[in-house]
Amino acid sequence: MYGLLDISTSGMIAQRTRLTAISANLANRSSIDPDGTPYRARRVHFAPGDPTARTAGGRGLGVHVAEIEIDQSPFDLRYDPTHPHALKGGPQRGYVRESNVNQVVEQVNAMQATRAYEANAVAAETTKAMIGQALRLLA
């Protein structure tokens, strides 16, 4: 019966993973690695299909997390020459590197992921109701 509930379930699992990454980005926005490097944002990428499906037909349906990559976009810079992690030389002397996590972008992504999760939950509930109606007609 793959395709009825499993498509929505795979979507909910993927969106939950996306929300987890967004939460980690927001929580670690001010974190600095022991070497002084600021935290880099994580990005979740989806791909069609569900490689964990039991049937060959099921592997082509739904969605799964293809990868979680570390965003290599440049760090934000803030001028603070007294900071212990301020850059010492070059044209960026006195600037402190900060995380590349943009709080506004992360909140918008969280809203999108939440709405997509809710849409999949509604689709699953509707599917369950339709199956229940079909069983009542057969009985």
Secondary structure as a PSIPRED ss2 file (coil, helix, strand):
# PSIPRED VFORMAT (PSIPRED V4.0)

   1 M C   1.000  0.000  0.000
   2 Y C   1.000  0.000  0.000
   3 G C   1.000  0.000  0.000
   4 L C   1.000  0.000  0.000
   5 L H   0.000  1.000  0.000
   6 D H   0.000  1.000  0.000
   7 I H   0.000  1.000  0.000
   8 S H   0.000  1.000  0.000
   9 T H   0.000  1.000  0.000
  10 S H   0.000  1.000  0.000
  11 G H   0.000  1.000  0.000
  12 M H   0.000  1.000  0.000
  13 I H   0.000  1.000  0.000
  14 A H   0.000  1.000  0.000
  15 Q H   0.000  1.000  0.000
  16 R H   0.000  1.000  0.000
  17 T H   0.000  1.000  0.000
  18 R H   0.000  1.000  0.000
  19 L H   0.000  1.000  0.000
  20 T H   0.000  1.000  0.000
  21 A H   0.000  1.000  0.000
  22 I H   0.000  1.000  0.000
  23 S H   0.000  1.000  0.000
  24 A H   0.000  1.000  0.000
  25 N H   0.000  1.000  0.000
  26 L H   0.000  1.000  0.000
  27 A H   0.000  1.000  0.000
  28 N C   1.000  0.000  0.000
  29 R C   1.000  0.000  0.000
  30 S C   1.000  0.000  0.000
  31 S C   1.000  0.000  0.000
  32 I E   0.000  0.000  1.000
  33 D C   1.000  0.000  0.000
  34 P C   1.000  0.000  0.000
  35 D C   1.000  0.000  0.000
  36 G C   1.000  0.000  0.000
  37 T C   1.000  0.000  0.000
  38 P E   0.000  0.000  1.000
  39 Y C   1.000  0.000  0.000
  40 R C   1.000  0.000  0.000
  41 A C   1.000  0.000  0.000
  42 R E   0.000  0.000  1.000
  43 R E   0.000  0.000  1.000
  44 V E   0.000  0.000  1.000
  45 H E   0.000  0.000  1.000
  46 F E   0.000  0.000  1.000
  47 A E   0.000  0.000  1.000
  48 P E   0.000  0.000  1.000
  49 G C   1.000  0.000  0.000
  50 D C   1.000  0.000  0.000
  51 P C   1.000  0.000  0.000
  52 T C   1.000  0.000  0.000
  53 A C   1.000  0.000  0.000
  54 R C   1.000  0.000  0.000
  55 T C   1.000  0.000  0.000
  56 A C   1.000  0.000  0.000
  57 G C   1.000  0.000  0.000
  58 G H   0.000  1.000  0.000
  59 R H   0.000  1.000  0.000
  60 G H   0.000  1.000  0.000
  61 L C   1.000  0.000  0.000
  62 G C   1.000  0.000  0.000
  63 V E   0.000  0.000  1.000
  64 H E   0.000  0.000  1.000
  65 V E   0.000  0.000  1.000
  66 A E   0.000  0.000  1.000
  67 E E   0.000  0.000  1.000
  68 I E   0.000  0.000  1.000
  69 E E   0.000  0.000  1.000
  70 I E   0.000  0.000  1.000
  71 D C   1.000  0.000  0.000
  72 Q C   1.000  0.000  0.000
  73 S C   1.000  0.000  0.000
  74 P C   1.000  0.000  0.000
  75 F C   1.000  0.000  0.000
  76 D E   0.000  0.000  1.000
  77 L E   0.000  0.000  1.000
  78 R E   0.000  0.000  1.000
  79 Y E   0.000  0.000  1.000
  80 D C   1.000  0.000  0.000
  81 P C   1.000  0.000  0.000
  82 T C   1.000  0.000  0.000
  83 H C   1.000  0.000  0.000
  84 P C   1.000  0.000  0.000
  85 H C   1.000  0.000  0.000
  86 A C   1.000  0.000  0.000
  87 L C   1.000  0.000  0.000
  88 K C   1.000  0.000  0.000
  89 G C   1.000  0.000  0.000
  90 G C   1.000  0.000  0.000
  91 P C   1.000  0.000  0.000
  92 Q C   1.000  0.000  0.000
  93 R C   1.000  0.000  0.000
  94 G C   1.000  0.000  0.000
  95 Y E   0.000  0.000  1.000
  96 V E   0.000  0.000  1.000
  97 R E   0.000  0.000  1.000
  98 E E   0.000  0.000  1.000
  99 S C   1.000  0.000  0.000
 100 N C   1.000  0.000  0.000
 101 V C   1.000  0.000  0.000
 102 N C   1.000  0.000  0.000
 103 Q H   0.000  1.000  0.000
 104 V H   0.000  1.000  0.000
 105 V H   0.000  1.000  0.000
 106 E H   0.000  1.000  0.000
 107 Q H   0.000  1.000  0.000
 108 V H   0.000  1.000  0.000
 109 N H   0.000  1.000  0.000
 110 A H   0.000  1.000  0.000
 111 M H   0.000  1.000  0.000
 112 Q H   0.000  1.000  0.000
 113 A H   0.000  1.000  0.000
 114 T H   0.000  1.000  0.000
 115 R H   0.000  1.000  0.000
 116 A H   0.000  1.000  0.000
 117 Y H   0.000  1.000  0.000
 118 E H   0.000  1.000  0.000
 119 A H   0.000  1.000  0.000
 120 N H   0.000  1.000  0.000
 121 A H   0.000  1.000  0.000
 122 V H   0.000  1.000  0.000
 123 A H   0.000  1.000  0.000
 124 A H   0.000  1.000  0.000
 125 E H   0.000  1.000  0.000
 126 T H   0.000  1.000  0.000
 127 T H   0.000  1.000  0.000
 128 K H   0.000  1.000  0.000
 129 A H   0.000  1.000  0.000
 130 M H   0.000  1.000  0.000
 131 I H   0.000  1.000  0.000
 132 G H   0.000  1.000  0.000
 133 Q H   0.000  1.000  0.000
 134 A H   0.000  1.000  0.000
 135 L H   0.000  1.000  0.000
 136 R H   0.000  1.000  0.000
 137 L H   0.000  1.000  0.000
 138 L H   0.000  1.000  0.000
 139 A C   1.000  0.000  0.000
